Amino acid sequence: MSKPIVRALGFIALLLFGLSQSPNPGAQAGEFRITPSIELRETVSDNIDLASDGAEEGAAMTEVVPGVEVRSNSARFTGVMDLFPILRHQTAGDDEGASLAGDLAAFGELEAVEDHLFFDAQASVSQQNLDNRDVASTANEKTVALYRFSPNYRHRFAGFAEAQARYRLSQIFVDADSTAGGTAAASDSLTHNVSASLASGHDFTNFQWTFSGLLEEQDRSDANDISRQELDLDLEYAFNRMFSLLAGGGYQTFDDGHFQNEIDGATWRVGFRLRPGPRTDLRVTYGHRDDDEGAKVDFSYAISSRTKIIAGYSRTIETSQERLDQTLSRIGLDPESADLIDGQTELAFDPNTSPFGINDRTTRTEAFRLGLDGTRDRNAFGVNVLVANEETLPSGAKQDALQVSGRFSRRISRHTDLSLFAAYERTEFDDGQEDNEYFIQPGLSYKIYENVSAGINYSFRKQDSNITTSKFTENRVLLTIKMNFKP
């Protein structure tokens, strides 16, 4: 693990610890819980590096994962951290021998001055495949660390309006050279973002408005810096509880150092919001933004209190660093399971949900997402679909991706759970390469004691491709045993 990432981890730990110290000794007492754990994983694979057909190499991999889960909740502070360093030894393959990796996800929210001054922070460390042409094996993974810190001030002007001013500092470290295998990898980056907004207060009932603006500068270590400026007015008029008209407009600039990508012009949008019942919410707009015209759709439907459908369509200009930063901003906590989730999809938090690579390119990304997630009796299930296109600017190089996945689990008894996960992914590159990957993984877990559990998983993975060196097949068996040291 590189020194910049180690320094980032140290800063993250100090940041979260500092946020957890309430400035008000008389604040209401809350919950503070630390749960250490230790997990042993033993993996046997007949193709540990997912090498092409005919070049397979079998190996065993032993992983020791000491972990800690922190949950803190009080009147003024909420803090959550999951930290799992991975001590690994592999008997063969590109990563033969001992190595160290790890995963961290955390966030904290502090109300420093009641109703006025707030601080929030988020952090993530994960192992990522930077180039989606490479197979997603541990041999191709690099450590990506990201943190965000943001003080913000809020003020209410009686019932007329609510104002907010925010500064955000975010930094990304990528444990890789600026070029990897001849392809562009992602630079380290430091982002300063200043934003302010003024929104209608409770004096406004049918008519809602928000005026906002932002200035952002992103400094990248091995690529051009990026600057954004935006002004926006957002309007909503509710004819009744079910139907609202939406409109908005403003001005934006964008500069990534390539004159072909520069944006300097007005933005606008019109649309509607439909809420025919408490379970359904549909928001549709069409307009001009990012030097492009198109639609944006967000839809949710609660089939029941524990089963929900979420769908959305968007088209935007972004960089990999901005995409990672935006994903981290959505980290939250499931109120029932106390697990970290993505606040938008309500699924388990994933620091990188994109099917595309992590690099220094500016891209126009178009994506449609559909997800069904729910529980019923002793069963939990989910289906997710992603159809996405990424166009590199200004070169015009394109990639298309289709991902379909499904999961199912059932509580067989008080001690035993059965699970099944299956996925299909198709990726098409504009140079003619087409990859089709299939994955299936059944598993069984058993609670030996209240704080000790064991599991076994078998997985089959196969990729067909019109590029011979990209074809592979793998069979893998994973055995785990984990002990939680509950307080």
C-alpha positions as CSV (number, residue, x, y, z in Angstrom):
1,M,0.0,0.0,0.0
2,S,1.5,3.3,-1.0
3,K,2.6,6.1,1.4
4,P,-0.1,8.6,0.1
5,I,-2.8,6.1,0.9
6,V,-1.4,5.3,4.3
7,R,-1.4,9.1,5.0
8,A,-5.0,9.3,3.8
9,L,-6.0,6.5,6.1
10,G,-4.4,8.2,9.0
11,F,-6.2,11.5,8.2
12,I,-9.5,9.6,7.9
13,A,-9.1,8.0,11.3
14,L,-8.2,11.3,13.0
15,L,-11.1,13.0,11.2
16,L,-13.7,10.5,12.3
17,F,-12.4,10.5,15.8
18,G,-12.5,14.3,15.9
19,L,-16.1,14.4,14.7
20,S,-17.1,11.8,17.3
21,Q,-16.1,14.2,20.1
22,S,-19.3,16.1,21.0
23,P,-18.7,19.8,21.8
24,N,-21.6,19.8,24.2
25,P,-20.8,17.8,27.4
26,G,-24.5,18.0,28.4
27,A,-25.7,16.6,25.1
28,Q,-28.1,13.7,25.4
29,A,-26.4,10.3,25.9
30,G,-26.6,7.9,22.9
31,E,-25.3,4.6,21.8
32,F,-21.7,3.8,21.1
33,R,-20.7,0.3,20.1
34,I,-17.4,-1.2,18.9
35,T,-17.6,-4.8,17.5
36,P,-14.2,-6.4,16.7
37,S,-14.1,-9.5,14.6
38,I,-11.7,-12.0,13.1
39,E,-12.4,-14.0,9.9
40,L,-10.4,-16.7,8.2
41,R,-11.0,-17.3,4.5
42,E,-9.6,-20.3,2.5
43,T,-10.0,-20.2,-1.3
44,V,-9.2,-22.8,-3.8
45,S,-9.3,-21.9,-7.5
46,D,-8.4,-23.7,-10.7
47,N,-7.7,-20.4,-12.5
48,I,-6.6,-17.9,-9.8
49,D,-5.6,-15.1,-12.2
50,L,-8.5,-15.7,-14.6
51,A,-6.0,-16.4,-17.4
52,S,-7.1,-17.2,-20.9
53,D,-8.0,-20.8,-21.9
54,G,-4.9,-23.0,-21.8
55,A,-2.9,-20.8,-19.5
56,E,-4.8,-21.5,-16.3
57,E,-3.0,-21.9,-13.0
58,G,-4.6,-23.3,-9.9
59,A,-3.8,-21.9,-6.4
60,A,-4.9,-21.8,-2.8
61,M,-5.4,-18.4,-1.1
62,T,-5.5,-17.9,2.7
63,E,-6.8,-14.6,4.1
64,V,-6.9,-13.5,7.6
65,V,-9.3,-10.5,8.1
66,P,-9.3,-8.7,11.5
67,G,-12.1,-6.2,11.4
68,V,-13.9,-3.7,13.5
69,E,-17.4,-2.2,13.2
70,V,-18.1,1.1,14.9
71,R,-21.6,2.5,15.5
72,S,-22.1,5.8,17.3
73,N,-25.4,7.6,17.6
74,S,-26.4,10.5,19.9
75,A,-28.5,13.7,19.8
76,R,-25.8,15.6,17.9
77,F,-23.6,13.0,16.3
78,T,-23.9,9.9,14.1
79,G,-20.7,8.0,13.2
80,V,-20.3,4.7,11.4
81,M,-17.1,2.8,10.4
82,D,-16.4,-0.7,8.9
83,L,-12.7,-1.5,8.6
84,F,-11.4,-4.8,7.3
85,P,-7.7,-5.1,6.6
86,I,-6.8,-8.3,4.6
87,L,-3.7,-10.3,5.3
88,R,-3.3,-12.6,2.3
89,H,-1.0,-15.5,1.2
90,Q,-1.3,-17.1,-2.2
91,T,0.4,-20.3,-3.3
92,A,0.7,-19.4,-7.0
93,G,-0.3,-16.9,-9.7
94,D,0.7,-13.3,-10.2
95,D,0.2,-12.4,-6.5
96,E,2.1,-15.5,-5.2
97,G,3.3,-14.9,-1.7
98,A,2.2,-12.6,1.1
99,S,0.3,-9.3,0.5
100,L,-1.8,-6.7,2.3
101,A,-5.1,-5.2,1.1
102,G,-8.1,-3.9,2.9
103,D,-11.5,-2.2,2.8
104,L,-12.9,0.7,4.7
105,A,-16.2,2.6,4.6
106,A,-17.2,5.3,7.0
107,F,-19.2,8.4,7.6
108,G,-19.8,10.9,10.4
109,E,-22.3,13.7,10.9
110,L,-22.0,16.3,13.6
111,E,-24.4,19.1,14.6
112,A,-21.9,21.6,16.1
113,V,-24.2,24.5,16.6
114,E,-27.9,23.6,16.9
115,D,-29.8,24.2,13.7
116,H,-26.9,26.2,12.2
117,L,-23.4,24.7,11.9
118,F,-22.9,21.1,10.7
119,F,-19.9,19.0,9.8
120,D,-20.0,15.7,7.8
121,A,-17.3,13.4,6.5
122,Q,-17.2,10.2,4.4
123,A,-14.4,7.9,3.6
124,S,-13.7,4.8,1.6
125,V,-10.8,2.4,0.8
126,S,-11.4,-0.4,-1.7
127,Q,-9.8,-2.6,-4.2
128,Q,-10.7,-1.7,-7.8
129,N,-10.0,-2.9,-11.3
130,L,-8.9,0.3,-13.1
131,D,-9.3,-1.0,-16.7
132,N,-12.5,-2.9,-17.5
133,R,-10.7,-4.6,-20.4
134,D,-8.7,-6.5,-17.8
135,V,-10.3,-9.5,-16.0
136,A,-11.5,-8.6,-12.5
137,S,-9.0,-10.7,-10.6
138,T,-7.0,-9.8,-7.5
139,A,-3.9,-9.6,-9.6
140,N,-5.4,-6.6,-11.5
141,E,-6.8,-4.8,-8.5
142,K,-5.4,-1.5,-7.1
143,T,-6.2,0.3,-3.9
144,V,-8.4,3.4,-4.2
145,A,-8.8,5.7,-1.2
146,L,-11.2,8.6,-1.0
147,Y,-12.3,10.9,1.7
148,R,-14.7,13.9,1.9
149,F,-15.0,16.6,4.6
150,S,-17.6,19.3,4.6
151,P,-18.6,22.0,7.0
152,N,-21.9,23.7,6.2
153,Y,-23.9,26.5,7.7
154,R,-27.7,26.8,7.6
155,H,-30.0,29.7,8.5
156,R,-33.8,30.0,8.4
157,F,-35.4,33.3,7.5
158,A,-38.6,32.7,9.5
159,G,-41.0,30.9,7.1
160,F,-39.8,32.7,4.0
161,A,-36.6,30.8,3.1
162,E,-33.8,28.6,4.2
163,A,-30.2,29.4,3.3
164,Q,-27.2,27.0,3.2
165,A,-23.5,27.6,2.5
166,R,-21.1,24.7,2.2
167,Y,-17.4,24.1,1.6
168,R,-16.3,20.5,0.6
169,L,-12.8,19.2,0.5
170,S,-12.4,15.8,-1.1
171,Q,-9.2,13.8,-2.1
172,I,-8.6,10.6,-4.0
173,F,-5.5,8.5,-3.9
174,V,-5.0,5.7,-6.5
175,D,-2.2,3.2,-5.9
176,A,-1.1,2.9,-9.5
177,D,1.2,4.6,-12.0
178,S,-0.3,7.2,-14.3
179,T,-0.2,4.6,-17.1
180,A,-0.9,1.0,-16.5
181,G,-0.4,-1.5,-19.4
182,G,-0.5,1.4,-21.9
183,T,-3.9,2.6,-20.8
184,A,-4.7,5.8,-18.8
185,A,-5.1,5.2,-15.1
186,A,-6.6,7.6,-12.7
187,S,-4.7,10.5,-11.2
188,D,-4.7,11.4,-7.5
189,S,-7.0,14.4,-7.2
190,L,-7.8,17.2,-4.7
191,T,-11.1,19.0,-5.0
192,H,-12.3,22.2,-3.5
193,N,-16.1,22.9,-3.8
194,V,-18.0,25.9,-2.5
195,S,-21.7,26.0,-2.9
196,A,-24.7,28.1,-1.6
197,S,-28.4,27.8,-1.9
198,L,-31.6,29.7,-0.9
199,A,-34.8,27.6,-0.9
200,S,-38.4,28.5,-0.2
201,G,-39.6,28.0,3.4
202,H,-42.9,26.7,4.8
203,D,-44.7,30.0,3.9
204,F,-44.8,28.6,0.3
205,T,-47.2,25.7,-0.1
206,N,-48.0,24.9,-3.7
207,F,-45.0,26.9,-5.1
208,Q,-41.5,25.8,-4.3
209,W,-38.3,27.4,-5.5
210,T,-34.5,26.9,-4.9
211,F,-31.7,29.2,-6.2
212,S,-28.2,27.7,-6.0
213,G,-24.7,28.1,-7.2
214,L,-21.3,26.4,-7.0
215,L,-17.6,26.8,-7.7
216,E,-15.4,23.7,-8.0
217,E,-11.7,23.2,-8.7
218,Q,-10.3,19.8,-9.1
219,D,-6.5,19.5,-9.1
220,R,-5.2,16.2,-10.6
221,S,-1.6,14.9,-10.3
222,D,-1.1,13.5,-13.8
223,A,-3.8,15.2,-15.9
224,N,-5.3,18.6,-16.6
225,D,-7.1,20.3,-13.8
226,I,-10.9,20.7,-14.0
227,S,-13.1,23.7,-13.1
228,R,-16.9,24.0,-12.9
229,Q,-19.1,27.0,-12.2
230,E,-22.9,26.7,-12.0
231,L,-25.9,28.9,-11.3
232,D,-29.4,27.3,-11.2
233,L,-33.0,28.2,-10.4
234,D,-35.3,25.2,-9.7
235,L,-39.1,25.7,-9.7
236,E,-42.0,23.4,-8.7
237,Y,-45.7,24.2,-8.7
238,A,-48.1,21.6,-7.2
239,F,-51.6,21.6,-8.7
240,N,-52.6,19.1,-6.1
241,R,-51.0,16.3,-4.0
242,M,-50.5,14.1,-7.1
243,F,-49.3,16.3,-9.9
244,S,-46.6,19.1,-10.1
245,L,-45.0,21.0,-12.9
246,L,-41.2,21.4,-12.9
247,A,-39.0,24.0,-14.5
248,G,-35.6,25.3,-14.1
249,G,-32.7,27.1,-15.7
250,G,-29.3,28.7,-15.2
251,Y,-25.8,28.9,-16.5
252,Q,-22.8,26.6,-16.4
253,T,-19.1,26.5,-17.4
254,F,-16.8,23.5,-17.6
255,D,-13.1,23.4,-18.4
256,D,-11.0,20.2,-18.4
257,G,-8.1,21.7,-20.4
258,H,-9.4,20.4,-23.8
259,F,-10.9,23.2,-25.8
260,Q,-13.2,20.7,-27.5
261,N,-14.8,19.9,-24.2
262,E,-15.3,23.4,-22.9
263,I,-18.9,24.3,-21.9
264,D,-20.0,27.9,-21.4
265,G,-23.7,28.5,-21.8
266,A,-27.3,28.5,-20.5
267,T,-29.1,25.4,-19.1
268,W,-32.9,24.8,-19.0
269,R,-35.3,22.0,-18.2
270,V,-39.1,21.4,-18.0
271,G,-41.0,18.4,-16.7
272,F,-43.4,17.0,-14.2
273,R,-43.7,15.1,-11.0
274,L,-46.4,12.5,-10.5
275,R,-47.3,11.0,-7.1
276,P,-50.6,9.1,-7.5
277,G,-50.3,7.5,-4.1
278,P,-47.9,7.4,-1.1
279,R,-46.0,4.4,-2.7
280,T,-45.3,5.9,-6.1
281,D,-43.0,8.8,-7.2
282,L,-42.2,9.6,-10.8
283,R,-40.1,12.6,-11.8
284,V,-39.4,13.4,-15.5
285,T,-37.6,16.3,-17.0
286,Y,-36.3,17.3,-20.4
287,G,-33.8,20.0,-21.1
288,H,-30.4,21.3,-22.1
289,R,-27.3,20.7,-19.9
290,D,-23.7,19.8,-20.4
291,D,-23.9,21.0,-24.0
292,D,-26.5,18.3,-24.7
293,E,-30.3,17.9,-24.8
294,G,-32.0,14.9,-23.2
295,A,-34.3,13.5,-20.5
296,K,-33.7,12.6,-16.9
297,V,-36.1,10.2,-15.1
298,D,-36.3,9.0,-11.5
299,F,-39.0,6.5,-10.4
300,S,-39.7,4.6,-7.3
301,Y,-42.6,2.3,-6.3
302,A,-43.0,0.6,-2.9
303,I,-44.8,-2.7,-3.5
304,S,-44.9,-3.1,0.3
305,S,-43.1,-1.7,3.3
306,R,-40.1,-4.1,2.6
307,T,-40.2,-4.4,-1.2
308,K,-39.4,-1.5,-3.6
309,I,-38.7,-0.9,-7.3
310,I,-36.3,1.9,-8.2
311,A,-35.6,3.0,-11.8
312,G,-33.7,5.9,-13.4
313,Y,-32.3,7.4,-16.6
314,S,-29.6,10.0,-16.8
315,R,-27.0,11.4,-19.2
316,T,-24.1,13.5,-17.9
317,I,-20.5,14.7,-18.4
318,E,-18.2,13.4,-15.7
319,T,-14.8,12.1,-14.8
320,S,-14.0,8.9,-12.8
321,Q,-13.0,11.0,-9.8
322,E,-16.3,12.9,-9.8
323,R,-18.2,9.6,-10.2
324,L,-16.4,8.1,-7.2
325,D,-16.9,11.2,-5.1
326,Q,-20.6,11.3,-5.9
327,T,-21.1,7.6,-5.0
328,L,-19.4,8.2,-1.6
329,S,-21.7,11.1,-0.9
330,R,-24.7,8.7,-0.9
331,I,-23.3,6.4,1.9
332,G,-25.8,5.8,4.7
333,L,-27.0,3.3,7.3
334,D,-29.9,0.9,7.1
335,P,-32.1,1.6,10.1
336,E,-33.0,-2.1,10.5
337,S,-29.8,-4.1,9.8
338,A,-27.4,-1.3,10.8
339,D,-25.4,-2.1,7.6
340,L,-23.9,0.5,5.3
341,I,-26.0,1.1,2.2
342,D,-26.2,3.4,-0.8
343,G,-28.9,5.9,0.1
344,Q,-30.1,6.1,-3.5
345,T,-30.5,2.4,-4.3
346,E,-30.9,1.2,-0.7
347,L,-28.5,-1.7,-1.6
348,A,-25.3,-2.6,0.2
349,F,-22.8,0.2,-0.3
350,D,-20.4,-0.2,-3.2
351,P,-17.8,2.5,-3.7
352,N,-17.7,2.0,-7.4
353,T,-21.0,1.0,-9.2
354,S,-19.8,1.9,-12.7
355,P,-19.1,-0.9,-15.2
356,F,-16.4,1.3,-16.8
357,G,-12.8,1.9,-16.0
358,I,-11.3,4.3,-13.6
359,N,-9.1,6.8,-15.5
360,D,-8.4,10.4,-16.3
361,R,-10.8,10.8,-19.3
362,T,-13.7,13.1,-19.5
363,T,-16.8,11.1,-20.5
364,R,-20.4,11.6,-21.5
365,T,-22.2,8.7,-19.7
366,E,-25.7,7.5,-20.4
367,A,-27.2,5.1,-18.0
368,F,-30.6,3.3,-17.3
369,R,-31.0,1.5,-14.0
370,L,-33.7,-0.7,-12.8
371,G,-33.8,-2.5,-9.4
372,L,-36.1,-4.6,-7.4
373,D,-35.2,-5.3,-3.8
374,G,-37.3,-6.9,-1.1
375,T,-38.0,-9.4,1.7
376,R,-40.9,-11.7,2.3
377,D,-41.2,-14.0,5.3
378,R,-37.8,-15.8,5.5
379,N,-36.8,-14.9,1.9
380,A,-34.8,-11.9,0.6
381,F,-34.4,-11.2,-3.1
382,G,-33.3,-8.7,-5.6
383,V,-32.9,-8.1,-9.4
384,N,-30.8,-5.3,-10.9
385,V,-30.4,-4.2,-14.5
386,L,-27.9,-1.6,-15.8
387,V,-27.7,-0.5,-19.5
388,A,-24.9,2.1,-19.9
389,N,-22.9,3.8,-22.6
390,E,-19.7,5.8,-22.1
391,E,-18.3,8.2,-24.7
392,T,-14.8,9.6,-24.2
393,L,-14.5,13.3,-25.0
394,P,-13.2,14.6,-27.3
395,S,-12.0,11.4,-29.1
396,G,-15.5,9.9,-29.4
397,A,-14.4,6.4,-28.3
398,K,-17.3,4.4,-26.9
399,Q,-18.1,1.5,-24.7
400,D,-21.5,-0.2,-24.1
401,A,-22.3,-2.3,-21.1
402,L,-25.2,-4.4,-20.0
403,Q,-25.4,-5.9,-16.5
404,V,-28.1,-8.2,-15.1
405,S,-27.9,-9.7,-11.7
406,G,-30.2,-11.5,-9.3
407,R,-29.9,-12.7,-5.7
408,F,-32.0,-14.9,-3.5
409,S,-31.5,-16.0,0.1
410,R,-33.7,-18.0,2.5
411,R,-33.5,-18.6,6.2
412,I,-33.7,-22.4,6.3
413,S,-33.6,-22.6,10.1
414,R,-32.6,-20.4,13.1
415,H,-28.9,-21.3,12.4
416,T,-28.8,-21.9,8.6
417,D,-29.1,-19.6,5.6
418,L,-29.1,-20.5,1.9
419,S,-28.0,-18.0,-0.8
420,L,-27.8,-17.8,-4.5
421,F,-26.3,-15.0,-6.7
422,A,-26.2,-15.0,-10.5
423,A,-25.0,-12.3,-13.0
424,Y,-24.5,-11.6,-16.6
425,E,-22.4,-8.8,-18.1
426,R,-21.8,-7.8,-21.7
427,T,-19.3,-5.2,-22.7
428,E,-18.7,-3.9,-26.2
429,F,-15.7,-1.7,-27.2
430,D,-15.6,0.5,-30.3
431,D,-12.6,-1.4,-31.6
432,G,-14.7,-4.5,-32.0
433,Q,-14.0,-6.4,-28.8
434,E,-17.0,-8.0,-27.2
435,D,-16.9,-9.8,-23.8
436,N,-19.8,-11.8,-22.3
437,E,-19.3,-12.9,-18.7
438,Y,-21.4,-15.4,-16.7
439,F,-21.3,-15.9,-13.0
440,I,-23.2,-18.0,-10.5
441,Q,-22.6,-18.6,-6.8
442,P,-24.6,-20.7,-4.5
443,G,-23.7,-20.6,-0.8
444,L,-24.6,-21.9,2.7
445,S,-23.9,-20.3,6.0
446,Y,-24.3,-21.8,9.5
447,K,-24.3,-20.1,12.9
448,I,-22.2,-22.3,15.2
449,Y,-22.6,-20.1,18.2
450,E,-24.2,-16.8,18.8
451,N,-21.0,-15.0,17.8
452,V,-19.4,-17.6,15.5
453,S,-20.5,-18.5,12.0
454,A,-19.1,-20.6,9.1
455,G,-19.9,-20.6,5.4
456,I,-19.1,-22.4,2.2
457,N,-19.6,-20.9,-1.4
458,Y,-19.0,-22.4,-4.8
459,S,-18.7,-20.1,-7.8
460,F,-18.5,-20.7,-11.5
461,R,-17.3,-17.9,-13.8
462,K,-16.9,-17.9,-17.5
463,Q,-16.1,-15.2,-20.1
464,D,-16.6,-15.6,-23.8
465,S,-14.9,-13.1,-26.0
466,N,-14.0,-12.5,-29.7
467,I,-10.5,-11.8,-28.4
468,T,-8.9,-15.2,-27.6
469,T,-6.8,-13.9,-24.7
470,S,-9.9,-12.6,-23.0
471,K,-11.6,-15.9,-22.7
472,F,-11.5,-17.7,-19.4
473,T,-13.2,-20.2,-17.1
474,E,-12.9,-20.5,-13.3
475,N,-14.2,-22.8,-10.6
476,R,-13.7,-21.6,-7.1
477,V,-14.6,-22.8,-3.6
478,L,-14.5,-20.5,-0.6
479,L,-14.6,-21.6,3.1
480,T,-15.0,-19.0,5.8
481,I,-15.3,-18.9,9.6
482,K,-15.9,-15.7,11.5
483,M,-16.0,-14.7,15.1
484,N,-17.5,-11.4,16.4
485,F,-16.4,-10.2,19.8
486,K,-19.6,-8.5,20.9
487,P,-19.4,-5.9,23.7
